[in-house]
Amino acid sequence: MELKAAFAGLSARFPGLRLAADPAGLRFEQHVLTRPLGALPVTW
């Protein structure tokens, strides 16, 4: 839920922000409680 708010705020602040990688290539870390992205490459 918090990430939705963060990404909404980022997109409002930086309207040209775009993903700089193929979404299929994004890798998730393996943690017990969460599965965060290892990296989120962006460009604007």
Phi and psi in radians as a Rosetta constraint file:
Dihedral C 1 N 2 CA 2 C 2 CIRCULARHARMONIC -1.123 0.35
Dihedral N 2 CA 2 C 2 N 3 CIRCULARHARMONIC -0.626 0.35
Dihedral C 2 N 3 CA 3 C 3 CIRCULARHARMONIC -1.143 0.35
Dihedral N 3 CA 3 C 3 N 4 CIRCULARHARMONIC -0.607 0.35
Dihedral C 3 N 4 CA 4 C 4 CIRCULARHARMONIC -1.058 0.35
Dihedral N 4 CA 4 C 4 N 5 CIRCULARHARMONIC -0.759 0.35
Dihedral C 4 N 5 CA 5 C 5 CIRCULARHARMONIC -1.163 0.35
Dihedral N 5 CA 5 C 5 N 6 CIRCULARHARMONIC -0.696 0.35
Dihedral C 5 N 6 CA 6 C 6 CIRCULARHARMONIC -1.140 0.35
Dihedral N 6 CA 6 C 6 N 7 CIRCULARHARMONIC -0.788 0.35
Dihedral C 6 N 7 CA 7 C 7 CIRCULARHARMONIC -1.185 0.35
Dihedral N 7 CA 7 C 7 N 8 CIRCULARHARMONIC -0.604 0.35
Dihedral C 7 N 8 CA 8 C 8 CIRCULARHARMONIC -1.120 0.35
Dihedral N 8 CA 8 C 8 N 9 CIRCULARHARMONIC -0.740 0.35
Dihedral C 8 N 9 CA 9 C 9 CIRCULARHARMONIC -1.136 0.35
Dihedral N 9 CA 9 C 9 N 10 CIRCULARHARMONIC -0.725 0.35
Dihedral C 9 N 10 CA 10 C 10 CIRCULARHARMONIC -1.122 0.35
Dihedral N 10 CA 10 C 10 N 11 CIRCULARHARMONIC -0.736 0.35
Dihedral C 10 N 11 CA 11 C 11 CIRCULARHARMONIC -1.193 0.35
Dihedral N 11 CA 11 C 11 N 12 CIRCULARHARMONIC -0.532 0.35
Dihedral C 11 N 12 CA 12 C 12 CIRCULARHARMONIC -1.262 0.35
Dihedral N 12 CA 12 C 12 N 13 CIRCULARHARMONIC -0.683 0.35
Dihedral C 12 N 13 CA 13 C 13 CIRCULARHARMONIC -1.307 0.35
Dihedral N 13 CA 13 C 13 N 14 CIRCULARHARMONIC -0.642 0.35
Dihedral C 13 N 14 CA 14 C 14 CIRCULARHARMONIC -2.197 0.35
Dihedral N 14 CA 14 C 14 N 15 CIRCULARHARMONIC 1.416 0.35
Dihedral C 14 N 15 CA 15 C 15 CIRCULARHARMONIC -1.099 0.35
Dihedral N 15 CA 15 C 15 N 16 CIRCULARHARMONIC -0.346 0.35
Dihedral C 15 N 16 CA 16 C 16 CIRCULARHARMONIC -1.594 0.35
Dihedral N 16 CA 16 C 16 N 17 CIRCULARHARMONIC 0.070 0.35
Dihedral C 16 N 17 CA 17 C 17 CIRCULARHARMONIC -1.131 0.35
Dihedral N 17 CA 17 C 17 N 18 CIRCULARHARMONIC 2.208 0.35
Dihedral C 17 N 18 CA 18 C 18 CIRCULARHARMONIC -2.376 0.35
Dihedral N 18 CA 18 C 18 N 19 CIRCULARHARMONIC 2.665 0.35
Dihedral C 18 N 19 CA 19 C 19 CIRCULARHARMONIC -1.190 0.35
Dihedral N 19 CA 19 C 19 N 20 CIRCULARHARMONIC 2.302 0.35
Dihedral C 19 N 20 CA 20 C 20 CIRCULARHARMONIC -1.835 0.35
Dihedral N 20 CA 20 C 20 N 21 CIRCULARHARMONIC 0.409 0.35
Dihedral C 20 N 21 CA 21 C 21 CIRCULARHARMONIC -2.587 0.35
Dihedral N 21 CA 21 C 21 N 22 CIRCULARHARMONIC 2.832 0.35
Dihedral C 21 N 22 CA 22 C 22 CIRCULARHARMONIC -1.203 0.35
Dihedral N 22 CA 22 C 22 N 23 CIRCULARHARMONIC 2.188 0.35
Dihedral C 22 N 23 CA 23 C 23 CIRCULARHARMONIC -0.969 0.35
Dihedral N 23 CA 23 C 23 N 24 CIRCULARHARMONIC -0.543 0.35
Dihedral C 23 N 24 CA 24 C 24 CIRCULARHARMONIC -1.185 0.35
Dihedral N 24 CA 24 C 24 N 25 CIRCULARHARMONIC -0.368 0.35
Dihedral C 24 N 25 CA 25 C 25 CIRCULARHARMONIC -1.549 0.35
Dihedral N 25 CA 25 C 25 N 26 CIRCULARHARMONIC -0.098 0.35
Dihedral C 25 N 26 CA 26 C 26 CIRCULARHARMONIC -1.211 0.35
Dihedral N 26 CA 26 C 26 N 27 CIRCULARHARMONIC 2.361 0.35
Dihedral C 26 N 27 CA 27 C 27 CIRCULARHARMONIC -2.002 0.35
Dihedral N 27 CA 27 C 27 N 28 CIRCULARHARMONIC 2.430 0.35
Dihedral C 27 N 28 CA 28 C 28 CIRCULARHARMONIC -1.780 0.35
Dihedral N 28 CA 28 C 28 N 29 CIRCULARHARMONIC 2.430 0.35
Dihedral C 28 N 29 CA 29 C 29 CIRCULARHARMONIC -1.320 0.35
Dihedral N 29 CA 29 C 29 N 30 CIRCULARHARMONIC 2.649 0.35
Dihedral C 29 N 30 CA 30 C 30 CIRCULARHARMONIC -1.769 0.35
Dihedral N 30 CA 30 C 30 N 31 CIRCULARHARMONIC 1.823 0.35
Dihedral C 30 N 31 CA 31 C 31 CIRCULARHARMONIC -2.129 0.35
Dihedral N 31 CA 31 C 31 N 32 CIRCULARHARMONIC 2.837 0.35
Dihedral C 31 N 32 CA 32 C 32 CIRCULARHARMONIC -1.133 0.35
Dihedral N 32 CA 32 C 32 N 33 CIRCULARHARMONIC -0.818 0.35
Dihedral C 32 N 33 CA 33 C 33 CIRCULARHARMONIC -1.744 0.35
Dihedral N 33 CA 33 C 33 N 34 CIRCULARHARMONIC -0.512 0.35
Dihedral C 33 N 34 CA 34 C 34 CIRCULARHARMONIC -2.282 0.35
Dihedral N 34 CA 34 C 34 N 35 CIRCULARHARMONIC 2.887 0.35
Dihedral C 34 N 35 CA 35 C 35 CIRCULARHARMONIC -2.242 0.35
Dihedral N 35 CA 35 C 35 N 36 CIRCULARHARMONIC 1.274 0.35
Dihedral C 35 N 36 CA 36 C 36 CIRCULARHARMONIC -1.257 0.35
Dihedral N 36 CA 36 C 36 N 37 CIRCULARHARMONIC 2.732 0.35
Dihedral C 36 N 37 CA 37 C 37 CIRCULARHARMONIC -1.190 0.35
Dihedral N 37 CA 37 C 37 N 38 CIRCULARHARMONIC 2.452 0.35
Dihedral C 37 N 38 CA 38 C 38 CIRCULARHARMONIC -1.202 0.35
Dihedral N 38 CA 38 C 38 N 39 CIRCULARHARMONIC -0.597 0.35
Dihedral C 38 N 39 CA 39 C 39 CIRCULARHARMONIC -2.775 0.35
Dihedral N 39 CA 39 C 39 N 40 CIRCULARHARMONIC 2.661 0.35
Dihedral C 39 N 40 CA 40 C 40 CIRCULARHARMONIC -2.326 0.35
Dihedral N 40 CA 40 C 40 N 41 CIRCULARHARMONIC 1.469 0.35
Dihedral C 40 N 41 CA 41 C 41 CIRCULARHARMONIC -1.249 0.35
Dihedral N 41 CA 41 C 41 N 42 CIRCULARHARMONIC 2.231 0.35
Dihedral C 41 N 42 CA 42 C 42 CIRCULARHARMONIC -2.295 0.35
Dihedral N 42 CA 42 C 42 N 43 CIRCULARHARMONIC 2.831 0.35
Dihedral C 42 N 43 CA 43 C 43 CIRCULARHARMONIC -2.447 0.35
Dihedral N 43 CA 43 C 43 N 44 CIRCULARHARMONIC 2.825 0.35
